[in-house]
Amino acid sequence: MILFALLLQAAAQQPNPIAMGLPLLLIIAIFYLLVFMPMQRQKKRQAQMISSLQNGNVVQTSGGLVGTIVGVNTDDTLILRVKPDNIKLQVSRSSVTGLVQEEKKS
């Protein structure tokens, strides 16, 4: 009988609003840590890499072109020399997706 009275009393109490919102806040915090923080770090590294481009770097563009930088213009463009015919192309600095590591010749 006492157990039934305790259960009835517990059911009559209002749930704590903080305890109800805590799981939602925890999910948002985990989502932020797993998704948004790595994305921000990647954007920061990409911007740093783009700002540090210089002559002689071998880069790959978003279109898949691989070329060597032979000129850096002040209007946010680069001049790439693309093999095998050594064609020179003018591309936007923001189209560069990464630096290409050249293989060492033995």
Secondary structure, DSSP 8 states (H G I E B T S, - for coil): -HHHHHHHHHHHS---HHHHHHHHHHHHHHHIIIIIHHHHHHHHHHHHHHHT--TT-EEEETTS-EEEEEEE-TTSEEEEEETTTTEEEEEEGGGEEEE-------
